[in-house]
């Protein structure tokens, strides 16, 4: 699965809105970012990619 730039921009916008209006602290965002990087290096990463790909396919109807 190739993560497209629009998906990354959308997730970035969600984080920005959570930081700005929902009280997300900067260290929370950094912690989530680090968790994502470490999670991508585990054996669970392919399963997560397949789940995200399936969810995106279901949402877009393709």
RARAGI-V262696 format. One record per helix or strand of 3 or more residues. SS is the DSSP state (A for helix, B for strand). FROM is the first residue (numbers start at 1). TO is the last residue. If there is no record, write none. Layout:
SS&FROM&TO + SS&FROM&TO
//
This chain:
A&5&21 + A&26&40 + A&45&60
//
